[in-house]
Amino acid sequence: MTEKLPLVVDIDGTFLKTDMLFEGFWLAMGKHPLETIKTAFKYVGDRARLKSEITRLAEINVALLPVNPDIVEYVEQARQNGREVIFASASNKALVDKLAAHHGIDGEHMGSDDTTNLSGKRKAAALNDRFGKGQYAYAGDQRLDIDVWRDAGEAIMVGHHPKEKQRLESEGINVIQLKKTWSRRSAAKGLRPHQWVKNVLLFLPLIAAHNLDPAAWIRVLLAMAAFSAAASSIYVVNDLLDLEADRQHPKKQFRPLASGRVRIPDAMLMSISLGLFALGVGFLLGWAVMGTVAIYMVLSLAYSLKLKRMRWVDIATLATLYSLRVLVGALAAQVVASGWMLAFIFPTFLALGCVKRLTELTLATGDGKLPGRGYSRADREDLLNMAGIGVVFSLLTFLVYSFSPTAKALYTDIWLLRLGVIPLAFWQIRMVLLGWQGKQDYDPIVFAMTDKTGLAVIGVMVMILFYAAGTI
């Protein structure tokens, strides 16, 4: 009877909602990027050796890997019924044993070694030698598992494989189907579309220049689409590099990749496609726009790989990335991005970068360093001071600008322009204090776009600027 057969469970995509080879690759990329890339190219045709080398480069914390609750429940029920349960995976044997030990599943488990990649027909042959053909039940998730399912006495199928299911049942094999663990909707969330609101910064040069040319606005809209795609492309890479750190975070653990609701290979394909789209749109808008988008992507990637772990460098990088948005907006609209604007933008976003870290530290549950970051609670006062310096410099820049010939040429009522420093100062100081108190979300820009009080203050300032320019 099938309920007494030994239960053999695949790991990647079956017991786990992820793949340990890809987990290891991205963990290794975060620690040893050059060596990891070299290893991947060297052993791209030797799957078994590649898995062995990636296991050597990256020590995966198996306790953090997301599991498929339906399979875990099935395994536990089988164990309670006295059935033998083992893992048989194409993952490296060392990782298989480590995962089994963590979940308390005793037995002689099976996995790939330095020379043999245990998948498909090789796995079927190994299981037939151990248990006998038709003398075990097998749980898997890929079409590649058809060779194992056909030789098993029972097939547990994760995901929707109608052709394989029909074929197996026609051969008299009992099939149990369990739902898949990923979804396209989750993949869309992984692109973080709510972050695209940051790209309204691309319109600042147009607004500052009082340019109402429809063609210029359309070009900036296209640049905004390119920047949104570029940002999402790097967000995906960032999430891949931060898998372990995100799983230890109170909110980020629910992100699609960290929770296992999106497969890593799918995420990699999305990232590449979005990056190519961003560069393509940038090319249509001109070499300067494409080049700046490319610089943004390279700097963002450097931030994800290394810079975000470096104290102060990470905050300066964030401010630079925001400044690049303004520069691209000017290039796309074919207007001049004045030095005044860039001098104002950089310290403003330097302060907001400090607010981001202040919020994370205030909401942190321990005194150690933030996962994947270089800050601990002891840095809170230094971050507050740096945020204050950023606020002071941005306000001073605004005031000095109001005395410049550029301002006098654009604004008819300079005294009103100078009055705008009051709501600006209120908004910036309030943002810093809310970050210090931990009363923001983890991203100050996203928080600012949903904060009713802050939006009201920004609205007042915009009205003052319009009045000062004589457009109202």
Secondary structure, 3 states (H helix, E strand, C coil): CHHHCCEEECCECCCECCCHHHHHHHHHHHHCHHHHHHHHHHCCCCHHHHHHHHHHHCCCCHHHCCECHHHHHHHHHHHHCCCCEEEEEEEEHHHHHHHHHHCCCCCCCEEECCCCCCCHHHHHHHHHHHHCCCCCEEEECCHHHHHHHHHCCEEEEECCCHHHHHHHHHCCCEEEEECCCCCHHHHHHCCCHHHHHHHHHHHHHHHHCCCCCHHHHHHHHHHHHHHHHHHHHHHHHHHHHCHHHHHCCCCHHHCHHHHCCCCHHHHHHHHHHHHHHHHHHHHHHCHHHHHHHHHHHHHHHHHHHCHHHCCCHHHHHHHHHHHHHHHHHHHHHCCCCCHHHHHHHHHHHHHHHHHHHHHHHHHCCCCCCCCCCCCCHHHHHHHHHHHHHHHHHHHHHHHHHCCCHHHHHHCCCHHHHHHCHHHHHHHHHHHHHHHHHCCCCCCHHHHHHHCHHHHHHHHHHHHHHHHHHCCC
